[in-house]
């Protein structure tokens, strides 16, 4: 009898594992290491972090995703120390979402979520509703351009509804969530997203407001992105947004950001020119650059790349960034000028990119004169 029970348990476990292996998939994977030399230090510091998200679909209308992140401030100490001086690594629960898609002829999805859900400024809603892939701004993903990447996210505990009303070319998303705090720290947020998918043009709009408990003034944010594509494959991309303002605020100028980008694709050569006006977003900076947080910059980034990843499986290029503070144009900053050569290889469903950042105007300060980044990212 006991033998039969053991055999039954073994068979059941195998069946469950087989079912999970068929229905659990990778929703996101990103791994990044950045090496740089701090001031008055001879050896480089390597920051390492990453995120991983899994998707589980037990039945067709239901989808469960969960995301976790990890981070260590000194990879060398973390890997080489075996005593009490070991540098700790942080593993964080980033969020989870449960979605149900079976409403209004399967064009609507209701999602209950906690933690990080989405970036409203990204083309994710176009991909989810219309299966359209719109390439985001590559400059924002480069190490030199990360400080100018807008801080837009939907994070908290809440409810979302995404839908395509009346089977049109317009999609919408409604999000209501709070930050998980209580008392005077409680913040309630509502966001609305609209996307429009035409033959050669794609648009994404978002806007929302937040109310802090006990505060009579609400804060507002919003933005728009657009991509227009010609028949020959060339593209024009633009984005504009308001980071966070409240009625009567005096620093509206430091909360506005704009970017206009031309993308020229000729055979296997990409030429991308990005003109922008943007503050430096604090959450994207390392400690040594905090002094530049909230400062407005005007800039130009020129990126030239050779190779097509889907075909040749390799892409190399170089990116040039020049930016100045219009209130103090003569001061040299970490964003005044930089050169970033890079190479990207595609192995199966993963992109591996190595990027070096060189800032010639800051060679007397190794902590800000350069860095080296290794990036591994899954391709979906």
Residue pairs with C-beta under 8 A, 6 or more apart in sequence:
20 56
23 56
23 57
23 58
24 54
24 55
24 56
25 54
25 55
25 57
26 52
26 53
26 54
26 55
26 378
27 53
27 54
27 55
27 65
27 67
27 380
28 51
28 52
28 53
28 67
28 378
28 380
29 50
29 51
29 52
29 53
29 350
29 376
29 377
29 378
30 50
30 51
30 52
30 375
30 376
30 377
30 378
31 48
31 49
31 50
31 375
31 376
31 377
32 48
32 49
32 50
32 373
32 374
32 375
32 376
33 46
33 47
33 48
33 75
33 373
33 374
34 46
34 47
34 48
34 143
34 371
34 372
34 373
34 374
35 44
35 45
35 46
35 47
35 371
35 372
35 373
36 44
36 45
36 286
36 367
36 370
36 371
36 372
37 43
37 44
37 45
37 366
37 367
37 370
38 45
38 288
38 366
38 367
39 288
39 365
39 366
39 367
41 367
43 76
45 73
45 74
45 76
46 74
46 75
46 76
47 71
47 72
47 73
47 74
47 75
47 286
48 71
48 72
48 75
48 78
49 69
49 70
49 71
49 72
50 69
50 70
50 71
50 376
51 67
51 68
51 69
51 70
51 94
52 67
52 68
52 69
53 65
53 66
53 67
53 68
53 94
54 65
54 66
55 63
55 64
55 65
56 63
56 64
56 65
56 66
57 63
57 64
58 64
61 100
61 101
61 102
61 106
62 98
62 99
62 100
62 101
63 98
63 99
63 101
64 96
64 97
64 98
64 99
65 96
65 97
65 99
66 95
66 96
67 93
67 94
67 95
67 96
67 115
67 116
68 91
68 92
68 93
68 94
69 91
69 92
69 94
70 89
70 90
70 91
70 92
71 89
71 90
71 92
72 78
72 87
72 88
72 89
72 90
73 87
74 87
77 85
77 86
77 87
78 86
78 87
78 88
78 89
81 87
93 115
94 115
94 116
95 113
95 114
95 115
95 116
95 117
95 155
96 113
96 114
96 115
97 111
97 112
97 113
97 114
97 117
98 111
98 112
98 113
99 109
99 110
99 111
100 109
100 110
100 111
101 108
101 109
103 109
103 110
103 163
104 163
105 167
107 129
107 163
107 164
107 165
107 167
108 161
108 162
108 163
108 164
109 128
109 160
109 161
109 162
109 163
110 159
110 160
110 161
111 117
111 159
111 160
111 161
111 162
112 158
112 159
112 160
113 157
113 158
113 159
113 160
113 177
114 156
114 157
114 180
115 155
115 156
116 153
116 154
116 155
117 153
117 154
117 155
117 158
117 160
117 175
117 177
118 124
118 125
118 153
118 154
119 152
119 153
119 154
120 152
120 153
120 154
120 173
120 175
120 191
120 193
120 206
120 208
120 223
121 150
121 152
121 204
121 206
121 223
121 225
121 239
121 241
122 136
122 204
123 132
123 133
123 134
123 136
123 195
123 202
123 204
123 225
123 227
125 162
125 171
125 173
125 193
125 195
125 204
126 132
126 133
126 134
126 171
126 195
126 197
126 202
126 204
127 133
127 134
128 162
129 162
129 163
129 164
129 171
129 195
130 164
130 169
130 171
130 195
130 197
132 197
132 202
134 202
134 227
135 227
137 145
137 237
137 239
137 259
137 261
137 274
138 272
138 303
139 145
139 148
139 259
139 261
139 272
139 274
139 276
139 301
139 303
139 319
139 321
140 146
140 148
140 149
141 149
142 301
142 303
142 319
142 321
142 340
142 342
142 355
143 340
143 355
143 357
143 371
143 373
144 301
144 319
144 321
144 335
144 338
144 340
144 357
145 274
145 301
145 319
145 321
146 284
147 280
147 281
147 284
147 285
147 289
147 292
147 335
148 257
148 276
148 278
148 280
148 281
148 297
148 299
149 281
149 284
150 223
150 239
150 241
150 243
150 257
150 278
150 281
151 243
151 281
151 283
151 284
152 206
152 221
152 223
152 241
152 243
154 160
154 175
154 177
154 191
155 177
155 179
156 177
156 178
156 179
156 180
156 189
157 177
157 178
157 179
157 180
158 175
158 176
158 177
158 178
158 189
159 175
159 176
159 177
160 173
160 174
160 175
160 176
160 177
161 173
161 174
162 171
162 172
162 173
162 174
163 171
163 172
163 173
164 170
164 171
164 172
165 172
169 196
169 197
169 198
170 194
170 195
170 196
170 197
171 194
171 195
171 196
171 197
172 192
172 193
172 194
172 195
173 191
173 192
173 193
173 194
174 190
174 191
174 192
174 193
175 189
175 190
175 191
175 192
175 193
175 208
176 188
176 189
176 190
177 188
177 189
178 186
178 187
178 188
178 189
179 185
179 186
179 187
179 189
181 187
183 213
184 212
184 213
184 214
185 212
185 213
186 212
186 213
187 210
187 211
187 212
187 213
188 210
188 211
189 208
189 209
189 210
189 211
190 208
190 209
191 206
191 207
191 208
192 206
192 207
192 208
193 204
193 205
193 206
194 203
194 204
194 205
194 206
195 202
195 203
195 204
195 205
196 202
196 203
200 228
200 229
200 230
200 231
201 226
201 227
201 228
201 229
202 226
202 227
203 224
203 225
203 226
203 227
204 224
204 225
204 226
205 222
205 223
205 224
206 222
206 223
206 224
207 220
207 221
207 222
207 223
208 220
208 221
208 222
209 218
209 219
209 220
209 221
210 218
210 219
210 221
210 244
211 218
212 219
217 246
217 247
217 248
218 246
218 247
219 244
219 245
219 246
220 242
220 244
220 245
220 246
221 241
221 242
221 243
221 244
221 245
222 241
222 242
223 239
223 240
223 241
223 242
224 239
224 240
224 241
225 237
225 238
225 239
226 237
226 238
226 239
227 235
227 236
227 237
228 235
228 236
228 237
229 235
233 265
234 262
234 263
234 264
234 265
235 262
235 263
235 265
236 260
236 261
236 262
236 263
237 259
237 260
237 261
237 262
237 263
238 258
238 259
238 260
238 261
239 257
239 258
239 259
240 256
240 257
240 258
240 259
241 256
241 257
242 252
242 255
242 256
243 255
243 256
243 257
243 279
243 281
244 255
245 252
245 255
249 255
253 296
254 279
254 294
254 296
255 279
256 277
257 276
257 277
257 278
257 279
258 276
258 277
258 278
259 274
259 275
259 276
259 277
259 278
260 274
260 275
260 276
261 272
261 273
261 274
261 275
262 272
262 273
263 270
263 271
263 272
264 270
264 271
264 272
268 306
268 307
268 308
268 312
269 304
269 305
269 306
270 303
270 304
270 305
270 306
270 317
271 302
271 303
271 304
272 301
272 302
272 303
272 304
272 305
273 300
273 301
273 302
273 303
274 300
274 301
274 302
274 303
275 299
275 300
276 297
276 298
276 299
276 300
276 301
277 296
277 297
277 298
277 299
278 296
278 297
278 299
279 294
279 295
279 296
279 297
280 289
280 292
280 293
280 294
280 295
280 297
280 335
281 293
282 290
282 293
282 294
285 292
285 293
288 367
288 368
289 334
289 368
292 333
292 334
292 335
295 325
295 333
296 325
296 326
296 327
297 323
297 324
297 325
297 326
297 335
298 323
298 324
298 326
299 321
299 322
299 323
299 324
299 335
300 321
300 322
300 323
301 319
301 320
301 321
301 322
302 319
302 320
303 317
303 318
303 319
303 320
304 317
304 318
304 319
305 315
305 316
305 317
305 318
306 315
306 316
306 317
307 314
307 315
307 316
308 315
309 315
309 344
309 346
309 351
310 346
313 345
313 346
313 347
314 343
314 344
314 345
314 346
315 343
315 344
316 341
316 342
316 343
316 344
317 341
317 342
317 343
318 339
318 340
318 341
318 342
319 339
319 340
319 341
319 342
320 337
320 338
320 339
320 340
321 335
321 337
321 338
321 340
322 336
322 337
323 333
323 335
323 336
324 336
325 331
325 333
332 361
332 362
334 359
334 362
334 368
336 359
336 361
337 359
337 360
337 361
338 357
338 358
338 359
339 357
339 358
339 359
339 360
340 355
340 356
340 357
340 358
341 355
341 356
342 353
342 354
342 355
342 356
343 353
343 354
344 351
344 352
344 353
345 351
345 352
345 353
346 352
346 379
349 378
349 379
349 380
350 376
350 377
350 378
350 379
351 375
351 376
351 377
351 378
351 379
352 374
352 375
352 376
353 373
353 374
353 375
353 376
353 377
354 372
354 373
354 374
354 375
355 372
355 373
355 375
356 370
356 371
356 372
356 373
357 370
357 371
357 372
357 373
358 369
358 370
359 368
359 369
359 370
360 369
362 368
362 369
363 369
